[in-house]
Amino acid sequence: MIWAIITNPEYRWTSFVPPALTGLIIAIITCAIKEFFIFYSHIATTNSFAHFLYLAARDSIIPMTVLFLIFMILSKDERNYIIESIVPLSLSFFSAYIPYFILRGKEPQSMFLSVIKPLLFISLSFLASAAVKCMHSYIKNNNKPFIALAAFATIICLILPSMIETIWYYNINRIIWLLLSIIYISAAFCFTLKSRIQYKS
């Protein structure tokens, strides 16, 4: 997150302190509510698709959607800044939210939960930001086919980490989840690097 803020070519790093603090505060409040007031604990069954839907809703779809909507409501800044704030906003949120569910979960600690899952959600923050940027650009240009494509790419970005975790959890195929993880993390790195190079040029 610090690297993303410092190297952002469009805004000074100090301008990203509010979204970073907002994400962290929302994560702390969310985890506290779950810990002290919500006692429901999901139990995985043999239905891998239901488990995937639960993970996708809990880990990425609902958090990212609610975070972005809250920040849009709170922020009075221009739309471009709000989109650029997705990375620090979501990374600061996930820095508390994901470890909480990993440590409180019933699964034994493993390399996937300790290393791969955090990397997937770091990548999610960058890929979601890139997808929303593309969608915003296509909306401005009224390019409807590409708006739909960007929306589809955003959905894929949101659900793929949970799909990978489901494949790992049910031990469906080790090669598949490893390969998908490498592709997902590499895509985030490449898109971020490309955006930095394009701005400089």
Accessible surface in RSA format (square Angstrom, percent):
REM  Atomic radii and reference values for relative SASA: ProtOr
REM  Chains: A
REM  Algorithm: Lee & Richards
REM  Probe-radius: 1.40
REM  Slices: 20
REM RES _ NUM      All-atoms   Total-Side   Main-Chain    Non-polar    All polar
REM                ABS   REL    ABS   REL    ABS   REL    ABS   REL    ABS   REL
RES MET A   1    84.79  43.9  50.88  33.7  33.91  80.7  50.52  42.9  34.28  45.4
RES ILE A   2   122.99  70.0 120.85  90.0   2.14   5.2 121.65  87.6   1.34   3.6
RES TRP A   3   137.25  55.1 130.23  63.0   7.02  16.5 114.25  60.9  23.00  37.3
RES ALA A   4     6.25   5.7   3.55   5.5   2.70   6.1   3.79   5.3   2.46   6.5
RES ILE A   5    16.22   9.2  14.37  10.7   1.85   4.5  15.89  11.4   0.33   0.9
RES ILE A   6   112.98  64.3  91.27  68.0  21.72  52.3  91.52  65.9  21.47  58.3
RES THR A   7    50.63  36.0  35.35  35.8  15.27  36.4  43.05  57.8   7.58  11.5
RES ASN A   8    18.66  12.9   8.20   7.9  10.45  25.2   0.13   0.3  18.52  17.9
RES PRO A   9    47.50  34.6  18.27  16.7  29.22 106.2  29.48  24.3  18.02 112.0
RES GLU A  10    73.99  42.5  45.41  34.4  28.58  68.1   9.42  18.2  64.58  52.7
RES TYR A  11    49.46  23.1  37.00  21.0  12.46  32.4  42.46  31.9   7.00   8.6
RES ARG A  12   176.02  73.9 163.83  83.5  12.19  29.0  76.17 104.1  99.85  60.5
RES TRP A  13   136.49  54.8 132.90  64.3   3.59   8.4 112.29  59.9  24.20  39.3
RES THR A  14    62.17  44.2  54.22  55.0   7.95  19.0  41.67  56.0  20.50  31.0
RES SER A  15    36.56  30.9  25.21  33.7  11.35  26.1  35.72  76.1   0.85   1.2
RES PHE A  16     1.70   0.9   1.70   1.1   0.00   0.0   1.70   1.0   0.00   0.0
RES VAL A  17    59.09  38.9  57.75  52.3   1.34   3.2  59.09  51.3   0.00   0.0
RES PRO A  18    73.69  53.7  67.53  61.6   6.16  22.4  73.06  60.3   0.63   3.9
RES PRO A  19     0.00   0.0   0.00   0.0   0.00   0.0   0.00   0.0   0.00   0.0
RES ALA A  20    12.19  11.2  10.88  16.8   1.31   3.0  11.24  15.8   0.95   2.5
RES LEU A  21    94.62  52.7  94.43  67.6   0.19   0.5  94.62  66.5   0.00   0.0
RES THR A  22    25.83  18.4  22.16  22.5   3.66   8.7   8.83  11.9  17.00  25.7
RES GLY A  23     0.00   0.0   0.00   N/A   0.00   0.0   0.00   0.0   0.00   0.0
RES LEU A  24    65.85  36.7  65.85  47.1   0.00   0.0  65.85  46.2   0.00   0.0
RES ILE A  25    92.61  52.7  92.61  69.0   0.00   0.0  92.61  66.7   0.00   0.0
RES ILE A  26    30.23  17.2  29.72  22.1   0.52   1.2  30.13  21.7   0.10   0.3
RES ALA A  27     0.00   0.0   0.00   0.0   0.00   0.0   0.00   0.0   0.00   0.0
RES ILE A  28    97.99  55.8  94.45  70.4   3.53   8.5  96.93  69.8   1.05   2.9
RES ILE A  29    91.49  52.1  88.61  66.0   2.88   6.9  91.49  65.9   0.00   0.0
RES THR A  30    47.92  34.1  45.00  45.6   2.93   7.0  34.79  46.7  13.14  19.9
RES CYS A  31    15.63  11.8  14.76  16.5   0.87   2.0  14.15  35.8   1.48   1.6
RES ALA A  32    39.36  36.2  34.87  53.8   4.48  10.2  38.85  54.7   0.51   1.4
RES ILE A  33    76.38  43.5  76.32  56.9   0.05   0.1  76.32  55.0   0.05   0.1
RES LYS A  34    51.40  25.1  50.30  30.9   1.11   2.6  27.52  24.8  23.88  25.4
RES GLU A  35    58.82  33.8  44.53  33.7  14.29  34.0  18.77  36.3  40.05  32.7
RES PHE A  36   135.35  67.7 121.29  75.1  14.06  36.6 123.75  75.0  11.59  33.2
RES PHE A  37   151.29  75.7 128.33  79.5  22.96  59.7 130.15  78.9  21.14  60.5
RES ILE A  38    81.92  46.6  77.70  57.9   4.22  10.2  80.36  57.9   1.55   4.2
RES PHE A  39   165.57  82.8 134.15  83.1  31.42  81.8 139.57  84.6  25.99  74.4
RES TYR A  40   137.99  64.4 125.31  71.3  12.68  33.0 110.25  82.9  27.74  34.2
RES SER A  41    54.27  45.9  39.70  53.0  14.57  33.6  31.00  66.0  23.27  32.6
RES HIS A  42    46.39  25.4  28.44  19.8  17.95  45.9  24.50  25.3  21.89  25.5
RES ILE A  43   126.96  72.2 115.09  85.7  11.87  28.6 117.55  84.6   9.41  25.5
RES ALA A  44    28.55  26.3   4.14   6.4  24.41  55.5   4.27   6.0  24.29  64.3
RES THR A  45    83.93  59.7  70.02  71.0  13.91  33.1  71.53  96.1  12.40  18.7
RES THR A  46   139.14  99.0 115.42 117.0  23.72  56.5  86.62 116.3  52.51  79.4
RES ASN A  47    81.99  56.5  73.63  71.2   8.36  20.1  24.85  59.8  57.14  55.2
RES SER A  48    38.84  32.8  36.94  49.3   1.90   4.4   6.08  12.9  32.76  45.9
RES PHE A  49   130.48  65.3 126.43  78.3   4.05  10.5 129.98  78.8   0.51   1.5
RES ALA A  50    43.97  40.4  37.56  58.0   6.41  14.6  39.49  55.6   4.48  11.9
RES HIS A  51     8.23   4.5   7.25   5.0   0.98   2.5   5.66   5.8   2.57   3.0
RES PHE A  52    23.07  11.5  23.07  14.3   0.00   0.0  23.07  14.0   0.00   0.0
RES LEU A  53    90.70  50.5  86.45  61.8   4.25  10.7  86.88  61.0   3.82  10.3
RES TYR A  54    55.01  25.7  47.24  26.9   7.78  20.2  43.57  32.7  11.45  14.1
RES LEU A  55     5.39   3.0   5.39   3.9   0.00   0.0   5.39   3.8   0.00   0.0
RES ALA A  56     2.10   1.9   2.10   3.2   0.00   0.0   2.10   3.0   0.00   0.0
RES ALA A  57    35.38  32.5  35.24  54.4   0.15   0.3  35.24  49.6   0.15   0.4
RES ARG A  58    51.51  21.6  44.68  22.8   6.84  16.3  24.20  33.1  27.31  16.6
RES ASP A  59     0.20   0.1   0.20   0.2   0.00   0.0   0.00   0.0   0.20   0.2
RES SER A  60     0.00   0.0   0.00   0.0   0.00   0.0   0.00   0.0   0.00   0.0
RES ILE A  61    66.22  37.7  66.22  49.3   0.00   0.0  66.22  47.7   0.00   0.0
RES ILE A  62    99.35  56.5  97.34  72.5   2.01   4.9  99.35  71.5   0.00   0.0
RES PRO A  63    10.77   7.9   3.78   3.4   6.99  25.4  10.36   8.5   0.42   2.6
RES MET A  64    18.15   9.4  15.53  10.3   2.63   6.3  14.77  12.6   3.38   4.5
RES THR A  65    64.96  46.2  58.24  59.0   6.73  16.0  52.80  70.9  12.17  18.4
RES VAL A  66    66.33  43.6  65.84  59.6   0.49   1.2  66.33  57.6   0.00   0.0
RES LEU A  67     3.32   1.9   3.20   2.3   0.12   0.3   3.20   2.3   0.12   0.3
RES PHE A  68    49.29  24.7  49.14  30.4   0.15   0.4  49.14  29.8   0.15   0.4
RES LEU A  69    94.82  52.8  94.73  67.8   0.10   0.2  94.73  66.5   0.10   0.3
RES ILE A  70    56.27  32.0  55.51  41.4   0.76   1.8  56.27  40.5   0.00   0.0
RES PHE A  71     9.81   4.9   9.81   6.1   0.00   0.0   9.81   5.9   0.00   0.0
RES MET A  72    61.04  31.6  47.56  31.5  13.49  32.1  42.43  36.1  18.61  24.7
RES ILE A  73   126.88  72.2 114.83  85.6  12.04  29.0 121.31  87.4   5.56  15.1
RES LEU A  74   112.05  62.4  91.23  65.3  20.82  52.3  93.73  65.8  18.31  49.3
RES SER A  75    16.08  13.6   1.93   2.6  14.15  32.6   9.38  20.0   6.70   9.4
RES LYS A  76   188.32  91.9 150.78  92.5  37.54  89.4 111.67 100.5  76.65  81.6
RES ASP A  77    82.42  57.7  63.76  63.5  18.66  44.1   9.01  21.2  73.40  73.2
RES GLU A  78   105.69  60.7  88.75  67.1  16.93  40.3  46.18  89.3  59.51  48.6
RES ARG A  79   123.32  51.8 116.61  59.4   6.72  16.0  23.88  32.6  99.44  60.3
RES ASN A  80    55.91  38.6  54.28  52.5   1.63   3.9  20.05  48.3  35.86  34.7
RES TYR A  81    16.62   7.8  16.62   9.5   0.00   0.0  11.93   9.0   4.68   5.8
RES ILE A  82     7.59   4.3   6.92   5.2   0.67   1.6   6.92   5.0   0.67   1.8
RES ILE A  83     4.42   2.5   4.42   3.3   0.00   0.0   4.42   3.2   0.00   0.0
RES GLU A  84    10.87   6.2   7.91   6.0   2.96   7.1   0.32   0.6  10.55   8.6
RES SER A  85     0.01   0.0   0.00   0.0   0.01   0.0   0.01   0.0   0.00   0.0
RES ILE A  86     8.49   4.8   8.32   6.2   0.17   0.4   8.37   6.0   0.12   0.3
RES VAL A  87    14.47   9.5  14.47  13.1   0.00   0.0  14.47  12.6   0.00   0.0
RES PRO A  88     4.58   3.3   4.58   4.2   0.00   0.0   4.58   3.8   0.00   0.0
RES LEU A  89     4.22   2.3   4.22   3.0   0.00   0.0   4.22   3.0   0.00   0.0
RES SER A  90     1.51   1.3   1.51   2.0   0.00   0.0   1.51   3.2   0.00   0.0
RES LEU A  91    14.36   8.0  10.16   7.3   4.20  10.6  10.21   7.2   4.16  11.2
RES SER A  92     4.36   3.7   3.03   4.0   1.34   3.1   4.36   9.3   0.00   0.0
RES PHE A  93     5.48   2.7   5.48   3.4   0.00   0.0   5.48   3.3   0.00   0.0
RES PHE A  94     9.42   4.7   6.88   4.3   2.54   6.6   7.07   4.3   2.35   6.7
RES SER A  95    71.47  60.4  43.67  58.3  27.80  64.1  47.09 100.3  24.39  34.2
RES ALA A  96    28.01  25.8  17.90  27.6  10.11  23.0  24.15  34.0   3.86  10.2
RES TYR A  97    11.51   5.4  11.51   6.6   0.00   0.0   1.14   0.9  10.37  12.8
RES ILE A  98     3.46   2.0   3.42   2.5   0.04   0.1   3.42   2.5   0.04   0.1
RES PRO A  99    53.94  39.3  51.88  47.3   2.06   7.5  53.94  44.5   0.00   0.0
RES TYR A 100    35.90  16.8  28.73  16.3   7.17  18.7  32.72  24.6   3.18   3.9
RES PHE A 101    26.43  13.2  18.65  11.6   7.78  20.2  19.20  11.6   7.23  20.7
RES ILE A 102    16.40   9.3  10.54   7.8   5.86  14.1  15.11  10.9   1.29   3.5
RES LEU A 103   132.40  73.7 106.30  76.0  26.10  65.6 106.72  74.9  25.68  69.1
RES ARG A 104   150.03  63.0 124.21  63.3  25.83  61.5  33.32  45.5 116.72  70.7
RES GLY A 105    32.54  40.1   0.00   N/A  32.54  40.1  16.76  46.0  15.78  35.3
RES LYS A 106   155.94  76.1 121.05  74.3  34.90  83.1 110.65  99.6  45.30  48.3
RES GLU A 107    55.59  31.9  47.68  36.1   7.92  18.9  13.76  26.6  41.83  34.2
RES PRO A 108   113.01  82.4 100.03  91.2  12.98  47.2 112.03  92.5   0.98   6.1
RES GLN A 109    97.38  54.5  68.94  50.4  28.44  67.7  56.88 121.1  40.51  30.7
RES SER A 110    38.10  32.2  25.47  34.0  12.63  29.1  37.94  80.8   0.16   0.2
RES MET A 111   104.76  54.3  91.20  60.4  13.56  32.3  56.56  48.1  48.20  63.9
RES PHE A 112     2.52   1.3   0.67   0.4   1.84   4.8   0.67   0.4   1.84   5.3
RES LEU A 113     6.27   3.5   6.25   4.5   0.02   0.0   6.25   4.4   0.02   0.0
RES SER A 114    64.82  54.8  38.72  51.7  26.09  60.1  31.52  67.1  33.30  46.6
RES VAL A 115    72.97  48.0  69.47  62.9   3.50   8.4  72.42  62.9   0.55   1.5
RES ILE A 116    20.91  11.9  20.91  15.6   0.00   0.0  20.91  15.1   0.00   0.0
RES LYS A 117     4.79   2.3   4.79   2.9   0.00   0.0   1.17   1.1   3.62   3.9
RES PRO A 118    42.23  30.8  38.67  35.2   3.57  13.0  41.45  34.2   0.79   4.9
RES LEU A 119    69.76  38.9  69.35  49.6   0.41   1.0  69.35  48.7   0.41   1.1
RES LEU A 120     0.64   0.4   0.64   0.5   0.00   0.0   0.64   0.4   0.00   0.0
RES PHE A 121     4.10   2.0   4.02   2.5   0.07   0.2   4.10   2.5   0.00   0.0
RES ILE A 122    78.72  44.8  78.29  58.3   0.43   1.0  78.29  56.4   0.43   1.2
RES SER A 123     4.72   4.0   3.83   5.1   0.89   2.0   0.89   1.9   3.83   5.4
RES LEU A 124     0.00   0.0   0.00   0.0   0.00   0.0   0.00   0.0   0.00   0.0
RES SER A 125     0.00   0.0   0.00   0.0   0.00   0.0   0.00   0.0   0.00   0.0
RES PHE A 126    29.70  14.9  24.78  15.3   4.92  12.8  25.32  15.4   4.38  12.5
RES LEU A 127    12.47   6.9  10.94   7.8   1.53   3.8  10.94   7.7   1.53   4.1
RES ALA A 128     3.30   3.0   3.30   5.1   0.00   0.0   3.30   4.6   0.00   0.0
RES SER A 129     4.31   3.6   4.31   5.7   0.00   0.0   1.86   4.0   2.44   3.4
RES ALA A 130    25.10  23.1  21.48  33.1   3.62   8.2  24.24  34.1   0.86   2.3
RES ALA A 131    10.24   9.4   2.99   4.6   7.24  16.5   9.81  13.8   0.43   1.1
RES VAL A 132    30.33  20.0  30.24  27.4   0.09   0.2  30.24  26.3   0.09   0.3
RES LYS A 133    67.23  32.8  60.97  37.4   6.26  14.9  41.24  37.1  25.99  27.7
RES CYS A 134    56.55  42.8  52.48  58.5   4.07   9.6   7.91  20.0  48.65  52.5
RES MET A 135    40.13  20.8  40.13  26.6   0.00   0.0  11.16   9.5  28.96  38.4
RES HIS A 136    42.12  23.0  40.33  28.0   1.79   4.6  23.15  23.9  18.98  22.1
RES SER A 137    49.10  41.5  46.65  62.3   2.45   5.7  25.11  53.5  23.99  33.6
RES TYR A 138    59.34  27.7  59.34  33.8   0.00   0.0  27.33  20.5  32.01  39.5
RES ILE A 139    96.71  55.0  85.40  63.6  11.31  27.3  85.49  61.6  11.21  30.4
RES LYS A 140   151.34  73.8 114.25  70.1  37.09  88.3  68.12  61.3  83.22  88.6
RES ASN A 141   107.43  74.1  79.66  77.0  27.77  66.9  23.47  56.5  83.97  81.2
RES ASN A 142   105.43  72.7  90.66  87.6  14.78  35.6  25.29  60.9  80.14  77.5
RES ASN A 143    49.57  34.2  44.45  43.0   5.12  12.3   8.76  21.1  40.81  39.4
RES LYS A 144   144.66  70.6 137.96  84.7   6.70  15.9  81.50  73.4  63.15  67.3
RES PRO A 145   100.32  73.1  83.20  75.8  17.13  62.3  93.87  77.5   6.45  40.1
RES PHE A 146    93.02  46.5  92.63  57.4   0.39   1.0  93.02  56.4   0.00   0.0
RES ILE A 147    41.85  23.8  41.85  31.2   0.00   0.0  41.85  30.1   0.00   0.0
RES ALA A 148    64.65  59.4  53.42  82.4  11.22  25.5  59.73  84.1   4.91  13.0
RES LEU A 149   105.35  58.7 101.47  72.6   3.89   9.8 104.90  73.7   0.46   1.2
RES ALA A 150     6.22   5.7   0.75   1.2   5.47  12.4   6.02   8.5   0.20   0.5
RES ALA A 151    35.78  32.9  34.18  52.7   1.60   3.6  35.04  49.3   0.74   2.0
RES PHE A 152   122.37  61.2 120.18  74.4   2.18   5.7 121.80  73.8   0.56   1.6
RES ALA A 153    41.76  38.4  37.85  58.4   3.91   8.9  41.41  58.3   0.35   0.9
RES THR A 154    20.64  14.7  20.64  20.9   0.00   0.0  20.64  27.7   0.00   0.0
RES ILE A 155    95.34  54.3  95.27  71.0   0.07   0.2  95.34  68.7   0.00   0.0
RES ILE A 156    62.23  35.4  62.23  46.4   0.00   0.0  62.23  44.8   0.00   0.0
RES CYS A 157    14.95  11.3  14.58  16.3   0.37   0.9   0.37   0.9  14.58  15.7
RES LEU A 158    22.09  12.3  22.09  15.8   0.00   0.0  22.09  15.5   0.00   0.0
RES ILE A 159    30.15  17.2  30.15  22.5   0.00   0.0  30.15  21.7   0.00   0.0
RES LEU A 160    28.59  15.9  28.59  20.5   0.00   0.0  28.59  20.1   0.00   0.0
RES PRO A 161     0.90   0.7   0.12   0.1   0.78   2.8   0.12   0.1   0.78   4.9
RES SER A 162     0.84   0.7   0.16   0.2   0.68   1.6   0.68   1.4   0.16   0.2
RES MET A 163    68.74  35.6  68.63  45.4   0.12   0.3  48.05  40.8  20.70  27.4
RES ILE A 164     0.00   0.0   0.00   0.0   0.00   0.0   0.00   0.0   0.00   0.0
RES GLU A 165    13.93   8.0  13.93  10.5   0.00   0.0   0.59   1.1  13.34  10.9
RES THR A 166     7.27   5.2   7.27   7.4   0.00   0.0   7.27   9.8   0.00   0.0
RES ILE A 167    20.90  11.9  20.90  15.6   0.00   0.0  20.90  15.0   0.00   0.0
RES TRP A 168    49.06  19.7  41.77  20.2   7.29  17.1  23.43  12.5  25.62  41.6
RES TYR A 169    77.52  36.2  54.48  31.0  23.05  60.0  25.91  19.5  51.61  63.6
RES TYR A 170    54.79  25.6  31.08  17.7  23.70  61.7  35.79  26.9  19.00  23.4
RES ASN A 171   123.16  84.9 105.76 102.2  17.40  41.9  24.40  58.7  98.76  95.5
RES ILE A 172    99.85  56.8  69.91  52.1  29.95  72.2  75.81  54.6  24.04  65.2
RES ASN A 173    60.50  41.7  54.14  52.3   6.37  15.3   8.67  20.9  51.84  50.1
RES ARG A 174   148.12  62.2 142.30  72.5   5.82  13.8  46.15  63.1 101.97  61.8
RES ILE A 175   121.53  69.2 121.14  90.3   0.39   0.9 121.24  87.3   0.29   0.8
RES ILE A 176    73.09  41.6  71.43  53.2   1.66   4.0  73.09  52.6   0.00   0.0
RES TRP A 177    15.05   6.0  15.05   7.3   0.00   0.0  11.01   5.9   4.04   6.6
RES LEU A 178    50.54  28.1  50.54  36.2   0.00   0.0  50.54  35.5   0.00   0.0
RES LEU A 179    98.16  54.7  96.68  69.2   1.48   3.7  97.81  68.7   0.36   1.0
RES LEU A 180    45.82  25.5  45.63  32.6   0.19   0.5  45.63  32.0   0.19   0.5
RES SER A 181     2.27   1.9   2.27   3.0   0.00   0.0   2.27   4.8   0.00   0.0
RES ILE A 182   106.31  60.5 103.26  76.9   3.04   7.3 106.18  76.5   0.12   0.3
RES ILE A 183    95.34  54.3  91.11  67.9   4.23  10.2  94.20  67.8   1.15   3.1
RES TYR A 184     6.44   3.0   4.57   2.6   1.87   4.9   6.44   4.8   0.00   0.0
RES ILE A 185    46.84  26.7  45.98  34.3   0.86   2.1  45.98  33.1   0.86   2.3
RES SER A 186    51.58  43.6  47.43  63.3   4.15   9.6  31.50  67.1  20.07  28.1
RES ALA A 187    30.33  27.9  23.55  36.3   6.78  15.4  29.93  42.2   0.39   1.0
RES ALA A 188     4.96   4.6   4.63   7.1   0.33   0.8   4.77   6.7   0.19   0.5
RES PHE A 189   132.71  66.4 126.17  78.2   6.53  17.0 132.08  80.1   0.62   1.8
RES CYS A 190    75.29  56.9  70.19  78.3   5.09  12.0  27.27  69.1  48.01  51.8
RES PHE A 191   105.83  52.9 100.08  62.0   5.75  15.0 101.34  61.4   4.49  12.9
RES THR A 192    15.93  11.3  11.37  11.5   4.56  10.9  12.64  17.0   3.29   5.0
RES LEU A 193    85.13  47.4  82.87  59.3   2.26   5.7  84.60  59.4   0.53   1.4
RES LYS A 194   114.10  55.7 110.24  67.6   3.86   9.2  60.94  54.9  53.16  56.6
RES SER A 195    39.06  33.0  31.70  42.3   7.36  16.9  31.46  67.0   7.59  10.6
RES ARG A 196    32.54  13.7  32.14  16.4   0.40   1.0  17.92  24.5  14.62   8.9
RES ILE A 197   101.07  57.5 100.06  74.5   1.02   2.4 100.65  72.5   0.43   1.2
RES GLN A 198   109.52  61.2  95.18  69.6  14.34  34.1  35.06  74.6  74.46  56.5
RES TYR A 199   122.47  57.2  96.17  54.7  26.30  68.4  71.31  53.6  51.16  63.1
RES LYS A 200   178.64  87.1 140.85  86.4  37.79  90.0  90.72  81.7  87.92  93.6
RES SER A 201   122.52 103.5  53.85  71.9  68.67 158.2  62.12 132.3  60.40  84.6
END  Absolute sums over single chains surface
CHAIN  1 A    11480.8      10033.2       1447.6       8381.3       3099.5
END  Absolute sums over all chains
TOTAL         11480.8      10033.2       1447.6       8381.3       3099.5
